[in-house]
Amino acid sequence: MQKYETAILFEPELPEERRKEFIAKLAGVISSFKGEVVKQDDWGIRKLAYHIAKKPNAYYTFLVYSGERGVVEEVERNIKIFDGILRYLTSRVDVEPKPAAAAPAAPGTAAAPEGGPAGAPAPPVAEQPPSAQ
């Protein structure tokens, strides 16, 4: 299943219980698509960079969730129906596995620089004098 993140900007005057009811409704929609809400992050009321619908502030909420195909369309459809939302944005969260080559070495074994014993400092690089022309 793919992971998604949706940023929702609620109107600052919207009561907290209506916000929580709507987030619970979205969690139900996500679970109906065999998904789950991985993380919910409420940032609270923040100042906007520019006014949206003549409002200088908005209540920020971020949802990270996973689900089967169609979950994003249904979540966004529910967001469009709800009256107390100024803006929203959904993006796909790509979790890249770390390559095995970049894994740290086992403890107690230090990587040796090329051409020298383990733990020895690298030789200094000699500077070349500028060529006269």
N, C-alpha and C positions, 0 to 999 in steps of 0.2 A: 504494500500500500504506500502511496505517495503522501508526503507531509506537506502541509500548507500553513501559511501564516496570514491572518486577516487582521488588519489594523482598523479599528472602528472609532470614529470621533462622534461621541454623543453630544447633544446639546447640554450646556452646563446647568440649565435649569431643570433638567429631567430628574425626577425623584430617584433615589437610589434603588428602591424596591422595583420600579419599572425596569431599570437597567438590569438588575439581577434576574428578574423574570425573563427578560429577553435573552440573556446569556444562557439561562437554563433551557429555554426553548431551542436555541441554536445547538446546545449540547444534545438535546433529544433528536434533532434533525441529523446531526453527525452520527449518532449511534444507530439511527435507522439505515445508514449507509455502511454499517459494519465498521464504524470508525470510533475514535476516541479523542477527547480533548487532552492533549499532551501537557499543555501549559496555558494558564491564563494569567496575564500580567496587566494589572490596573495601575496606570500611571497617575490617575487623578486629573484635576483640572490644570491645563497648561495653556499658556498664551500661544495663539496662532501666529504664524509668520505674516498672514494677511487675513482680513475679515472674510468669513464664509457666512452667507445669509445675514449679514450685518452683525455678526457676533465675533468679538475679539478672542474668546476663550472656547475651549472644548474639553470634554472629559475623554481621555485616551484609554482604550482597552485593546490589548493584543491577545489574540487566540492562536495557539499553535495546535493543529489537529491533523489527524490522518483519516483516510476513508477511501472507499471504493469510488469508481468512476461516477461522476455526477454530483458528488458531494459539494463541490465548490459552487456549481450552478444553483443548487438548492439553498445553500447558505446565503448566497448573494441575492437570491429571489426573496428570501425572508427579510434580509436587510433592507431591500428596496421598499417592501411593504410597510415596515415600521416607520412611524412618523418622527421619532426623536433622534435621528441620525443625520449628522451634517455631511460626513464623507466616510468612505471605506476604501480599502485597497487590499487585495489578496495577491499573495505571491507564493510560488512554490519554494519549499525549503529543500535545498540539495545537501544531503549529508554525504560527504565524500569519505570513503575509507582511507585511513592513513596507509601509505605504501610501506611494505616491509623493509625496504632499504633505508628508510628514514627512521626506523625504530632505534631507540637508544641502545648503546652497547651494554652488555651485562656488567653489573657492578664489579669493580676490581680489575677490569681489563680496560686499559687505556689504549686508545688508537695511537699508533706510532706514526710520526710524520715520515714521509717518504725519505729513504736513505739514512735514517737515524734510528737509534734505539728508542724503546718506549720511554716516555717521560723526559727525553732530552729536548731542549729548546731548538727551534729551527735556526739554521745559520743566518746571520744578517746578510742582507742584500747589499752588495757594493754599488755605489753610485757611479755612473759613467760621467766623465768630464764632458762639458759641452764641446762640440766640434767647432773648430775655428774655420770660418769661410772667408 
